[in-house]
Amino acid sequence: QVQPVESGGGLVQAGGSLRLSCAASGSIFQFNVMGWYRQALGKQRELVASITRVSNTNYVDSVKGRFTISRNNANSILYLQMNNLKPEDTAVYYCNKVTGTLWDWGRGTQVTVSS
């Protein structure tokens, strides 16, 4: 069973940038539509960005123009470049598949944006 491992979070001031990484071992990574999810305190987990096997991307409106999702299939790594961060981006960020039965959730990586 694949369990993703997220990293790269931290504390940043509004307007700053972070780059998140997600390692998902196994050759099946390259065959899946992958996504970055986030869960703010007291809120439901939401999908914020997704990427197909051939790198077609989709974003929730609140992050369009600020976040960029990318993938390295050879090394089974998913990335999320986050620019112009806002306090409302504060959440725990997770990666997982987008379609089919999801993998077990990893521990996520905390992103905190101060105003």
HELIX and SHEET records of a PDB file:
HELIX    1   1 SER A   27  PHE A   31  5                                   5    
HELIX    2   2 ASP A   61  VAL A   63  5                                   3    
HELIX    3   3 PRO A   87  ASP A   89  5                                   3    
SHEET    1   A 4 VAL A   5  SER A   7  0                                        
SHEET    2   A 4 LEU A  18  ALA A  23 -1                                        
SHEET    3   A 4 ILE A  77  MET A  82 -1                                        
SHEET    4   A 4 PHE A  67  ASN A  72 -1                                        
SHEET    1   B 6 GLY A  10  GLN A  13  0                                        
SHEET    2   B 6 THR A 109  SER A 114  1                                        
SHEET    3   B 6 ALA A  91  LYS A  97 -1                                        
SHEET    4   B 6 MET A  34  GLN A  39 -1                                        
SHEET    5   B 6 GLU A  46  ILE A  51 -1                                        
SHEET    6   B 6 THR A  57  TYR A  59 -1                                        
END                                                                             
